[in-house]
Amino acid sequence: MSLETMRPTPTWDAASYEDTVDTLAAHRDELTYKVWGGDWCKDCRALLPDFGAALDAADVPDDRIEEIPLDRDKQGPGVDEYDIEYIPTIVVEDDDGTEIVRFVESEDLPPAIWLAQQLEEEL
């Protein structure tokens, strides 16, 4: 099952976010993005389409993106295991399943930009 809100925004301009796209692209074959959200969630509808566009611009393979839809009670796969409380939440893991960074809805930057900055610091 997938999230409609992860469908890339067609008007998102990758050229305006070159550093972000370059960082995501540099790690496209070594990181997995686990995205918890809900198509009913206003924060997800506001944030995830641009994130989807950034992943698309960086040519991140589909098998590196795991979309996990939650119900209105924020219940679904991995919620307890990953301690998901707010959505959207994006957990970035390496191939060993080690969490590298985590974006939670309240960060002060959009997900792609915030995650790229954190990945630059961590990797």
C-alpha positions, 0 to 999 in steps of 0.5 A: 500500500502506498501514500497518495501524498508521496506522489511528487509535486509536478511543480517542484523545482529541483534546480532550486534545491540542487544541494538537497537533490545532490545529497539524496542522490549521492546516497540513493543506493545505500539508504532506505526512507521509511515514511509514516503518514496518512493521506487524511493528514494535513501535515502529510498533504503539505510536506510529503508531495515535495519530499516525493518530488525530491526523491524522484529528482534524486533518482532514489529507487522505489525499493529504497522508499517504504511508504507506511500509511496510518489510520486516523488513530495513527496506527499501522505497521512499525508504529510501536517498533519505531516509536511513531507519535507524529506524522509525517515521520521519516526514518532514514536507515542504512542497509544494516537497518541502523537509523541514521536520521529521523524527520518528524513533522515539527522540524523547521525545514521541509523534509527533503532539505532537513534530511539532506542537511542531517545526512551531510552531517552524519555521513 
